[in-house]
Amino acid sequence: MTDPDKKLTLEELEAELNALKVTPDAEPQLPSAQQQQTLAPPPEVPAGPLPLVPGESAKYRLPDMHPEGRKFLGIALAAVLFSGLVLEWTALSFVLLGIAIWVAAFFRDPVRVTPIGENLIVSPADGLVSLITNVEVPRQLLGEGGLGEGLVTRVTVFMNVFDVHVNRAPIAGRLTRIVYVPGKFLNADLDKASEENERQYFVMEDASGVRVAFTQIAGLVARRIMKWVDVGQALKVGERFGLIRFGSRVDVFLPAGYVPAVAVGQRAIAGETVLALKGAPLMQSAQAQ
């Protein structure tokens, strides 16, 4: 920098002014790779079952009640009014009111955020992962639109009377087989319930041809298995396909190459918990504590 006390000649002043000028032909300096990364726009948020807004947090909302439960809630509330207003049995009306609240809670149908990705199988049911074992493919799943013979891994999710009982599709695909089998109403937590209880088999095939089978099984209290789908219908992963009334279980039969991503004793959430994935297992073992 020039010393302010030093006197410059005219030629020296012109040289310094020319050095400060920016020529129009000069190439602009490009930002460094680090600057470019900093200035790059944020990536787009992938589309999902719910609208995701960057920078905003999710908010809790009370779960809706499935329309299937309205008639049962109506019956329960009518019983409350009859016992309280007509019979004037106050104690009984309070008991019946508690039952009505439980009915409303049983048929709750909360919003679920389903993971989207390849080679994932999500849980079709809320409940306890009560058993993971290798079994022969049930004969009801053999044949057209079904599975081939052999051993498969079966993951069992047991639903108690306090769990959400709306069932959801474990993969995205098309239904290729549905078989209903009448049967008993043993405790659904028993292993023999898979072969003796009332049940309904489903097989779904994804875009790559992989087939996943699953079964709705009635329980000790459950007396009705419901489905809202038919063979040939396409479902998105996590989409509702049925419901079991009042305590039951769902079995999922994993395709070859898929391994469980849950452990026995773990809680599963329908449409959210990744039940199995293709490739190496996520865990070697698990511990209750």
N, C-alpha and C positions, 0 to 999 in steps of 0.2 A: 504494500500500500504506500502511496506517495506521502512523503513527509510534508505536513502543512506549512512548515517554515521554509521549505526549499522552493526557490523560484524556478519555474519550468519555462522552457522555450516554447514557441508556438508549435514547432514540429513534435515536441514531446507531448503536448496537450492533445494534438490531433491523434497521435498514436494510441494514447490511453482511451480516448473516446471511441475510436474504431474497435478497440478490443472489447468494449462494453456492448457494442451493437450486436444484435442477433440477425444474421443474414437470412433472407426469406428462403433461400435454397437449402438451408441446413436441415438435415433429417431430424425429426423429433425423437427424443430419447424414449424408448419403450420402458414400461415399468418392469421391474425384475420379476422372476417367477414367484417369489414370495409375495410381492405386491399384487400380482395378478390373482393369486389364490385368495388373498385377503379381500380383493374387490369383486370376486366372482359372486354371482347371485346365489342365494341359498337353494338347495335342491328342492324339487317339488315333493310335497307330501303325497305318498301313494294313496289311491282311493281305497276305502275299506267299507265295511258294513255301516259304519257311522261316519258322518262328516267330521274330518279332523281339521281343526283350525290351528295353524302354527301359533305358538305363544299363548294359547288359552288352555286352561286346565279343564278336565272333565268335572262335571257336577253330578252329585247324587240325585237320583230320582226314585220315587217309590215305584215298585214294580206293578205293572198292570195285572189284572186277573183275567185268566183265559176265559173266553165265552163259555166253554164247557162247564165251568164251575158256577155259572150264574143260577141255574135251576137248583143246585144243591144249596147254595147260599140262601136262595129264596125260601126253600123248605125249612132250613134251619132258623131263619128269622121269623117265619110264620109260627114255628113251634115256640119260639121265645115269647111272641106276642100272645099266643093262645094260653100258655102256661101262666103268664103274668097278669093278663087282663081278664081272661075268662075264668081260669081255675084259681087265680090268685095264689099260686104257689111260687112265692118269691124265690125261695132257695133253688127250686128246679129251674126257674127262668134264668138265674145267674149261671147255672151249669150249662144250660142250653146256649146261652150267649157266648160262653167260652168255646163251645163246640162250633158255633157260627164263625167266630174269629179264626179258629183253626181251619175251617173249610175255606175261608177266604185266603188264608196263607198257603194252604195246600195247592190251590189252583193259581198261585202267582206265576207270572210269566215275565221274568225280568229281561231287559235288553242285555245282550252279550256281545262282546267284541272278539271276533273270531280271527285267529292268526291265519294269514294267507301266505302260502308257500308251497313249493313242490315237495313231494315225498313226506307229507305230514298226514297223520290220522288224529283227529281231535276226538275227545270223549263225546259220545252221544247222550250221556246221562250225568246228572249230578249224583254224587254219592261216594261211598267208600270203595276203593280198589281192594276187593276182598280176596281175589285169587288170580294168579297168573300161572298157567300150566299148559302142557302140550296134550292135545286130544286128537282123536280121529275126527275127520270132517263128518258132521251129522248127515244122515242119509237124506234128510229134507233139503239139504243144500246141494246135493248132487243132481246132475241132469242138466237140461237146457237152461242156460242163463245162470247156472250155479257155479260151484267150485269143483275142482278135481279131487280124487281120492287121495288120502295120505294124512300125515300128521300136520297140525297147524298149532300155532300159539293162540290160546284163548285168554283174553283179559276180561275179568268180571267186575262190574261196577254195581254195588248193592245200594239201593235207595231205601231209606227208612221213611216213615210217614211224615217227617218234617222236611224232607228234601224237595226241591223243585222236580216235578214229574213230567214236564214237557221234554220230549226227546228231540235231538237234533242230528242232522246228517253228519257223519264223521269225515266224509270227503265230498268233493264236487264231482258229480257224475250222473249217470242214468241208472235207474232201477231196472235190473234184469230178471229178478226173481223175488216173489213174495209167497210164503207158505204159512198158513195158519194151522195150528195143531191144538185141538181141545185137550184138556188134561186136568190134573188135580190142582189144589191150592196149598201146597206145602210151603213151609218157610223158604223164601227165595234165597236165603243165605246158605242153604244146604246145597252141596254139589249136585245131588241127584235131582234137584229142581230143574236142571237143564234138560233132563230127559222125561220127567214125569209131570211137570206143571203145564198149565195152559201157556202157549207161547206163539210167537209170530216171527218167522225168519225173513230177513231181507238180504239181498245181494245188490251191491252198487258197483258199477264199472266206470273208471275215470277215462280221461281222454287218451291215455297211453295204453289202455287195455287192462290195467290192474284192477282186480276185483276184491272188494272188501265186504265181508259178511258180518251181520250183527243180528241179535235176537232180543226181542222184548219178552220178558218172562214174568208172568203173574206171580204174586206172592200170597202170603197167608191172609192178608187183608184185601189185597187187590182182587177184584172180580170182573174187571173189564179192561181189555187191551184195545186201544184205539189207534187207527192209522188214518192219515189224511192224504195218502199217496197211492199210486197204482203203478203197475209194471209199465216201463217205457217212459215214465216221467223223469225229467231232469231236475236235480236239486243242486243248490249251491252248498258249499261246506258251511255247516252251522245253521242251515235252514231247518225249521221245525217240520217233523214228519209224523209225529204221533205223541201219545200220552198213555200212561198206565195209571189207573185209579187204585189205589191207596196203598202204596208200599210194594216194591218189586225189585227187579234187577234187569240189567242189560249185559249181554255177552258180546264181545267183539272178537272176530277171528282174523288174525293178521295174515296178510299175504307173505309169500316167500321173500326173504330179504329184509323184512321189517322187524324191528326189535322194540320191546316196550320202552317207553320213556318215563314210566311211572313205577312206583314200588308198592308192594302190598302194604296196606295200612294208610296209604296216601289218599287225600280227598281229591276228587275230580270235579270239575265244573263243566257242564254240557256246553259245547260250542266254544270253549276257551282253552281247556287243558289239553296239551299235546299228549295223546295217549301212546303213540308209537311213531317211529320215523324209520326211514330206510338207511341202512348203513350201520356204523359202529354204535354201540349203546352209549347213552349219555352218562351212565353210572355203572360202577362195578358192583356196588352193594348199597344197602340203605340201613339206617339205624333209627329206631324209635327212641325218643328222649324227651 
